[in-house]
């Protein structure tokens, strides 16, 4: 290939500083907050990580990106004077798992075994996803340079591995994973890490469409859990619901509900508790039932978007932006299952 992971790792660093649309780069908001004894949430704009501090070092869940990891490494050194000894990945996606190489000198990296599959070079028929798919104005499944904006416009030639003037899903996916540091250890169902007399348990919660390696990180002593992307606190699911199969998705949420915890930290948004997890599951179940009833009587997507208002959840974040898209996504999930 004409571009290497070293080149694309540099691209990932720059890309993390760029907005998805046009505009100038700016430093993201960052903060550290203690959420339980010795357990901290670290913010990087809209993304979250958590870390547990012990006398022997730190257990870190997710690295987000290189800029954040460099900042966090310095903050941990200044505040606590101990190194990061373990990095536990919630899943492989670049916006949660990039930049881990910053901790290479001290840390062991752990992930669910399917992460290794995800980090392999993608197949040629990998579809466009995320912002690249949104920018595909003509809908041909490729991103032309004239359609690209943000990071893809700035570094188009680096993504364009075969120099054909358009980006395939494989080119986009591989470029985004360039700065994801592969795990040293993998597990199948669950693994417990012990450091300085404290424990963190990393638990696989199922092979959802969103990702096959999705795991939650449980801190038993702190009665806390960190979970990313497949549910959130007081916020509608993202856009058109890319989490199916539906039963797998709901079972993953139920697995979190079964944990004996008081604090729930998500990869985006607010800190909550198990009642918030249950509320998110009920939203999905209620949406499923309403859309299923509409499909049964032959309603169109547009008709269902107009009538299914999910009013009990109108005070949730992103209600006005994502409600109609959630209806569309559930319609797609249910009709594909028929």
MOZILIN-V52029 format. One record per pair of residues at least 4 apart in sequence whose C-alpha atoms are under 6 Angstrom apart, sorted by the first residue. I is the first residue (numbers start at 1). J is the second residue. Records with the same first field share a line. If there is no record, write none. Layout:
I->J ; J
//
This chain:
5->9 ; 178
8->175 ; 178
9->178 ; 179
11->15
13->66
15->151
17->25
18->25
19->150
20->150
21->149 ; 150
22->150
28->45
29->44 ; 45
30->43 ; 44
31->42 ; 43
32->41 ; 42
33->40 ; 41
34->39 ; 40
35->39 ; 40
36->222
38->52 ; 53
39->51 ; 52
40->50 ; 51
41->49 ; 50
42->48 ; 49 ; 50
43->47 ; 48
46->268
47->267 ; 268
48->267 ; 268
49->61 ; 62
50->61
51->59 ; 60 ; 61
52->58 ; 59
53->58
54->58 ; 196
55->196
56->196
57->82 ; 83 ; 84 ; 85
58->84 ; 85
59->86
60->87
61->87 ; 88 ; 89
62->89 ; 96 ; 97
63->69 ; 97 ; 100
64->95 ; 96 ; 97 ; 98
65->98 ; 99
66->99
68->72
69->73
75->79
76->80
77->81 ; 82
84->107
85->106 ; 107
86->107 ; 108 ; 109
87->109
88->110
89->111
90->214 ; 215 ; 216
91->213 ; 214
92->97 ; 115
93->97
94->98 ; 176 ; 177
97->180
98->179 ; 180
99->179
100->181
101->181
103->107
109->183 ; 184
110->183 ; 185 ; 186
111->183 ; 186
112->186 ; 187 ; 188 ; 213
113->186 ; 187 ; 188
114->213
115->213
122->170
124->170
126->169 ; 170
127->169
128->133 ; 169
129->133
136->143
142->167 ; 168
143->166 ; 167
144->166
148->152 ; 153
149->153
152->156
159->171
160->167
169->173
170->174
189->204
190->202 ; 203
191->201 ; 202
192->200 ; 201
193->199 ; 200
194->198 ; 199
200->218 ; 219
201->217 ; 218
202->216 ; 217
203->215 ; 216
204->214 ; 215
205->215 ; 252
207->212
208->212 ; 243 ; 244 ; 248
209->243 ; 244
210->242 ; 243
216->226 ; 227
217->225 ; 226
218->225
219->223 ; 224 ; 225
223->261 ; 262
224->261 ; 262 ; 263 ; 264
225->264
226->265 ; 266
227->266
228->266 ; 267
232->266
233->270 ; 276
234->316
235->316 ; 317
239->322 ; 325 ; 326
240->325 ; 326 ; 329
241->329
244->249
247->251
257->274
262->273
263->272 ; 273
264->271 ; 272 ; 273
265->271
282->286
288->292
294->299
295->299
304->308
305->324 ; 327
314->319
318->322
319->323
322->326
332->336
//
